[in-house]
Amino acid sequence: MHSQTLLKPDGRNLTLYSRSPIAAGITAPSPSSDPVQANPHLRWHPLRGEWVAYASHRQGRTFMPPPEYNPLAPTKNPQFPTELPEGNYDIAVFENRFPSLIPSAADSPREIVDTVPANGACEVVVFTQDPQAALSSLPLDHIELLFQVWGDRTQAISQHSQIQYVLPFENKGVEVGVTLHHPHGQIYAYPFVPPVPARMGECQQEHYQQHQRGLLEDLIQAEIEDNQRILYRDEWAIAFVPVCARYAYEVWIAPIQPVATFLDLTSEQRASLARALKTVTLKYDGLWQRPFPYLMAWFQAPVNGEAHPEWHLHAQFYPPYRTSDRLKYLAGTELAAGMFANDALPEEKAKELQAVTVELEQVTPV
């Protein structure tokens, strides 16, 4: 992996990543030279026992720009700069200009509930320079690079003492709220472990203490033995519709042998996870006969300086569709009670995805 970190005119960092050397002399552009004016804060929700972020400046963020102005494409006209420069690189990461969390947040307002500065980080990960591409269309070694990038960003962001958890994710499709169509994801880094991964950690810790094995490790072995819902499997990685899926077409991807974070992946695991990720996204698109919308979230161990043998890095895909063309939005029981009601059995959805033929390119060993 080759990388180069640049400073934008507005003071934000931009890091370019590539499978080949990056030429010197690249200058980082920015749509504006004005420094980021953001000071988000957190308010405590006493009935839910969790923090809520407030970032009113995000109301001014770019929303559904016309195709001729793509802020995530390389700059063509210096008079109309975008977020990215021209040059020979594969993936770019920059600090979000409209962050919900920022390292320098300070002086939270006084309210009738506890408030604290929203000290964290929000980064945008541009997967490719090609605005027409998607994860499903990228070469396997490009996707392997993405896993390295997620690991590098996890390491870099966790150097901030206040950061406790780093979450890479991708929202794909207007159905899940995407406002920019260029293929990209985001990384949110929190000053606490958010409720969902916190609960995952509690369950994994309890299982590990009882069995000295990982909870997801055991579930994966059970899925392999059951052999009903597997979409991809090789020696190092697996993709499957979990037996406990809350969404129709929900899919999980994981290394078969547990690792805590992206930093712990071996080269073999990264290569296999790339094949699993491309297989799943190709199956989604093949099933739908057009780009398939989803939220993809990668869950890893907290970055609090402690060992986490109980944790198992993995992705969860949450598509919004039912079994027909009707959209499946979260409704009363999901949003109010927190109990999901799935209209379709995981085995049925797994069979539909298994029936989609996928061909991956052959990778020549180096």
N, C-alpha and C positions, 0 to 999 in steps of 0.2 A: 504494500500500500504506500502510495506517495501522497503527501499533503503539503499545503501551503496556506498559512494564515495571514490575512490582510486586514487592514483597518479601513472602514467606510468613512466617508466625509462627515457623517453624523455621529461618529464615535463607536459604532457597533462593529463587532468582529464578524468576519467572513472567512470560513475555512473551506478550501477546495481539496477534493480527494480524487485520486485517479489510480487506474491500474498501471499506468506508465508515467514516466517523469513529467512534471508540469514545468513549462517554460517560465523563466524569470521575467520580471517586468510587467506582470499583470496588475492592473489598477482596479481596486474595488469601487464600484459605483454605488449610488443610493438614490432613490426617488426624491429625497430631500436632504439638504445639508444641515437642516435644523436638528439639534440634539433631541433625543427621545424625551418627551415630557410625560413621564408615567410615574405614579406613586401609588400603586395598588395596595389595598389592605385587606385583612381578614377579619370577619366578625364571627363570634361563637354562636352556634345554634344550640340553645340549651336543651331543647326537647330531643334532638337527634344526636347530641354529643359530638358535633363535628364542626369544622371550620368552613366558612363560605367566603369565596374571594369576590372582591368588588373592584372593578377596573373600568370606570365610566369612559375613559379615553378610547376604549375599544369601539365605541360607537362610530368613530371616524375611520375605521379600517376599510381597506379596499373591498368592495362588494360587487361581484359579478361584472368585472370590467369587460369592455368589448374585445373581441379577438385581436384587434390591431394593437391593443395595449395589454401585454401580458407581463406583469411585474416579476414573474419567476423565469422568464426567458432571458437569454443573454442580451445585453444592450447592443442595439444596432445603430442607433443614432445618439451620440453623446448629448444632444440637446434634450433628449427624452430618456434619461437613464432609468434602468430597472434595478432590481436587486442584485443581478449577476453580471459578471464581465464576459466578454468573449474570450475564448481560449480552449486549450486541449485539456479538459478534465471531465470526470464522469458524474460526480456527486458534489453538491455544495450545501454547506450548513451556515446559517447566519442567525443572529439574534433577532427575534421577532420585534418589529417596530411597534406593535400594539400588544405588549405582554400583559398577561394576567398575574404574573409573578416576575419579580426583578430583584437582583442581588442588592441593589442600593435603596430599596424601599425603606422609608423611615417616617416617623411621626404620624402614626395612625390616629384617626379622629376619635374623640371621646363619644361613646354611645352608652345606652343602658345595658348593653351586653359587653363582654370583653372584646377588645380589638387589639390586633398586632399588625405590624408591617408585613406585607406579603413578600417576604424574602424568599426568592426562588429563581428559577430561570425558565424561559420559553424560547425554544429554537425552532427554526423551520429547516427541514431536510428536503432539499430538491433532489429527487431520485435520478434525474437525467435532464440533459439540455433539450431533449425532444418533447415538445408540448403534446404530441399525438401519442406518445408511448404510455405504458402502464407497467406495473410490476410483472404482469403476465407476459409482456413482450420483451423484457430485458434479457440479455444473455446471462447464462448461469454465473459466469465469473463476475459480472456486474452486480448481481444479487449477493454473491459472496462478499464483494467489497462493501455492500450496504451493511452486512453484519459486522464487518470490521469497523465501519464508521460508527455504528451504534455503540460498539465497545469503546471506541476512542472518545466519543462524546460522553459516555457514562463516566469514564475515568477523568476527563477534563472538568466536567460539571461538578463531580463529587469532591473536587479540591476546595470548593466553597464550604466552609465549616458548617454553615446552617443547613446544607442540603442533606436530606435523609432518604429520599426516594427519587429515582429517575425512571420515567415512563415514556418510551417511544410508542407512537401510534400513527395510524393513517385513517383519515376519513375519506372515503371514495364515493363520489356521486352526490348529486343535489338532494337525493332522498335522505341522506344523513347530514345535510347542512353544509356541504362544501360550497365555498364562495369563490375559489380559484380552481380552474380545471386542470392546470398544469400538474403532472404527477408529483406529488410531494407528501410528506408526512410532517409530524411535529414531535418535539420532545418537551415534556413538562417535567421540571424538577422541583420537588416540594420540600418545605422545611419540616415536614412531618411525613409519616407513612399514611397515605390516604385510606379511607375506610375499606375499600374493596381489597387492595393488597394486604392491608392490615389483618383483615379477617382471614384471607388466604394464609397469611403467615401463622396466625394462631392455630388454624386447623393442621397445617403442615408440622408445626412444632409439636403439637399434641401427639400426632401419629409417630413422629420420629422418636419422641421420648419413650413411647410404648413399644416400638418395633425396631428401632435403630435402622430404619429404612425410610425413604421418602414416600409421602402420600401419593404424589403424582407418579412416581416410579412404579408403585404397586398398581395403580389404576392402569397405567400403560401396559403392564404385563397382563393384567386381566383382559384388557381390550385385545391384545395379541392372541391370547388363548381363546377368547370368544369369537374373534375373527368375523364379525358381522359389519362393522362400521369403519374399517380401515380404508383410507383413500390412497395413502402412499406409505411405504415402509422399506427401509434398507437396513444395513447394519448399524447405522448411526442415528437415524432420525425417523420420525413417524408423523403422519397426519391422519386424523380420524374425526368422525362425528361422535362426540362424547355421549355415552349412554344417558347422561343427565342433562343433555342439551336443553337450554331454555328457549332458544330460537330455532325456527326451521332453518336448516342448512348451516347451523353453527358448526364450526370446525376448530379443532385445536392442533397446533404444530409444536413439536418438542424434540429435543435430543432424547434418545432412548436412555442413555446413561445421564443421570442428573448433573447439571452444573448450576451454580448459583446466579451468575451474571453473564453478559456477553463477553466479558473479559476472560472468562474461564473456558470458552469454547476452543476446541482443537480445530486444526485446519480441516480434518475429516468431517467433524460435526458441522462446520460452516458450509462445506460443500454439499453435504446431505440436506441440511436445512434449506439451502438455496433450491435444491431440486424439489423438496417438499412444498416450499412456498410457491414456486412457479407452477407445480402440479395443481395445487388448490386453486390458485387464481385463474389458471386456464380452464379448469373444470367449472368454476363459477361462470366465466364468460361463455363457455360452451353450452352450459345448461340454459342460460338465458338468451343466447344468440345475440348478445350485445353486452357492453360493459356492465358488470354486476356490482351494485353498490354494497358497501360494507363498512364497518368499523373494525380495524385490526389493531389490537393492543398487545404489547409484549410485556409480560410480567416477569420481573427479576427480583432478586433479594434486595433488601434495603442497603444503602451505602453508608452505614453508620460505623464503619471500622471494625465490626464484629464478624466472626465466622458464622455462616448460615448453612450448615450441612443439610438442613431440612428443606431448603428452597430448591425449586426445579424451574429453571428458565423455560418459558413457553409463551406461545401466542394464542389468543382467542379471537376468532372472527365472529362478528355479530351482524348478519345480514338483516335487512328490514322487511323481507318479503315473506308472505304466507305461501300456501301451496298454489294459489291462483295469482292473478295479476293485481290483486288488491294489496295495498301497502299495509304492513304490520307496524303500527306505532305502539309505544308503551301506553297502556291504558290504566284503568283504576287499580286493579289488583297489583300491577307491576310498580306503578309510581307511588301509590298510596300505601299499600301493604308491603311492598317489596317481595311479593311472591309471584313468580312468573307462571303464566298459564300458556302452554304450548299446544297449538292446534294439531300438531303432526308428530308422529313417533320418530325418534332419531333413526331407527332402522329403515323406515321408509325413505327418509331424506338421504341417508347414506347410499341406498341403492340407486337413487336418481343420480347422485354425483359419481358413484362408481361406474355407472353406465356411460359416462362421458369419456370418450377416448382422448388421451393426451399424449403427444409426442414431444419429448425433450431432446434438445440437441446433444450430440456426443461431445464430451469434453476430452481433449487430447492431454494425457498426462505430461507434465512438464519434465 
